[in-house]
Every structure is written in structure tokens, then in C-alpha cells.
Amino acid sequence: MSEGDALGIIQQAIWLTIVLAGPVIAAAMIIGVTVAFFQALTQVQEMTLTFVPKIIAGFLIILMTGSYSGGLLKVFTEQLYARIATGFK
């Protein structure tokens, strides 16, 4: 295994992490901004008001994108194991 192989695997792993976490982070960010805007308009400063909707949205997004994310992770793992089996040739 050369340095190029290691860097390629790390690059793929980082990109996969970004793709898998992206929908959940985007949903949490959108909900956070919406709730913050609502709190600014109504002057209701309750900490749990921002936390609970983000958690619920995160779980819903994970439920909706779980099979896609699992498929991507499976493909990455199979490719990595195949490269290990062939000795990175």
C-alpha cells in the first residue's frame, strides 16, 4: 500500500462522511434558523424549543435516507475489502 492508496481511501472516507451527514445537518440547520426566527419574533426564549425539533427532524431524515446511506456505506466497504484482498494492486 502506497501513500497514494492511503490518501485515496482517506479522501473517499471523508467524502462519504460528508454525504452521509449532510442531510441531517442541513435539516437541523434549517430548523434551527426557523425556530430562532420564531423566537426573535415572539420573544420566547426557551432552550428546549430549539433542541426538540432538531432531534425529531434528525430522526426523520435518518429514517428517510437510511437505506441510501447504508447502500453507500456498503459499496465503500466492499471496495475497501476488495482492495485489501488484492493487496492494493
C-alpha positions as CSV (number, residue, x, y, z in Angstrom):
1,M,0.0,0.0,0.0
2,S,1.5,3.3,-1.1
3,E,0.9,6.8,0.2
4,G,-1.4,7.4,-2.7
5,D,-3.6,4.5,-1.8
6,A,-3.9,5.6,1.8
7,L,-4.7,9.2,0.7
8,G,-7.3,7.9,-1.8
9,I,-9.0,5.8,0.9
10,I,-9.0,8.7,3.4
11,Q,-10.4,11.1,0.8
12,Q,-13.2,8.6,-0.1
13,A,-14.0,8.1,3.6
14,I,-14.1,11.9,4.3
15,W,-16.3,12.5,1.3
16,L,-18.6,9.6,2.4
17,T,-18.9,11.1,5.8
18,I,-19.9,14.5,4.3
19,V,-22.5,12.9,2.1
20,L,-24.0,10.8,4.9
21,A,-24.1,13.6,7.5
22,G,-25.2,16.3,5.0
23,P,-29.0,15.8,5.0
24,V,-29.2,15.6,8.8
25,I,-27.0,18.7,9.3
26,A,-28.9,20.6,6.7
27,A,-32.3,19.8,8.2
28,A,-31.0,20.7,11.7
29,M,-29.6,24.0,10.4
30,I,-32.9,25.0,8.6
31,I,-35.0,24.1,11.6
32,G,-32.6,26.0,13.9
33,V,-32.8,29.1,11.9
34,T,-36.6,28.8,11.6
35,V,-37.0,28.4,15.4
36,A,-34.5,31.2,16.1
37,F,-36.5,33.5,13.8
38,F,-39.8,32.5,15.6
39,Q,-38.1,33.1,19.0
40,A,-36.9,36.5,17.8
41,L,-40.4,37.5,16.7
42,T,-42.2,36.2,19.7
43,Q,-39.5,36.9,22.3
44,V,-40.0,33.4,23.7
45,Q,-36.5,32.3,24.9
46,E,-36.9,28.6,25.7
47,M,-33.9,26.4,25.2
48,T,-35.8,23.2,24.6
49,L,-37.8,24.9,21.9
50,T,-34.7,24.6,19.6
51,F,-33.5,21.2,20.8
52,V,-36.6,19.0,20.4
53,P,-37.5,19.9,16.8
54,K,-33.9,19.4,15.7
55,I,-33.8,15.9,17.2
56,I,-37.2,15.0,15.7
57,A,-36.1,16.2,12.3
58,G,-32.8,14.4,12.6
59,F,-34.6,11.1,13.3
60,L,-37.0,11.6,10.4
61,I,-34.2,12.4,8.0
62,I,-32.2,9.3,9.1
63,L,-35.4,7.2,8.6
64,M,-35.9,8.7,5.1
65,T,-32.3,8.4,3.9
66,G,-31.2,5.3,5.9
67,S,-31.3,2.8,3.0
68,Y,-29.5,5.2,0.7
69,S,-26.8,5.9,3.3
70,G,-26.5,2.2,4.1
71,G,-26.1,1.4,0.4
72,L,-23.3,3.9,0.0
73,L,-21.5,2.6,3.1
74,K,-21.9,-1.0,1.9
75,V,-20.4,-0.1,-1.5
76,F,-17.5,1.8,0.1
77,T,-16.8,-1.1,2.5
78,E,-16.9,-3.7,-0.3
79,Q,-14.5,-1.7,-2.4
80,L,-12.1,-1.3,0.5
81,Y,-12.2,-5.0,1.3
82,A,-11.7,-5.9,-2.4
83,R,-8.6,-3.6,-2.4
84,I,-7.3,-5.2,0.8
85,A,-7.8,-8.7,-0.7
86,T,-5.9,-7.9,-3.9
87,G,-3.1,-6.2,-1.9
88,F,-3.8,-2.7,-3.3
89,K,-2.8,-3.6,-6.8
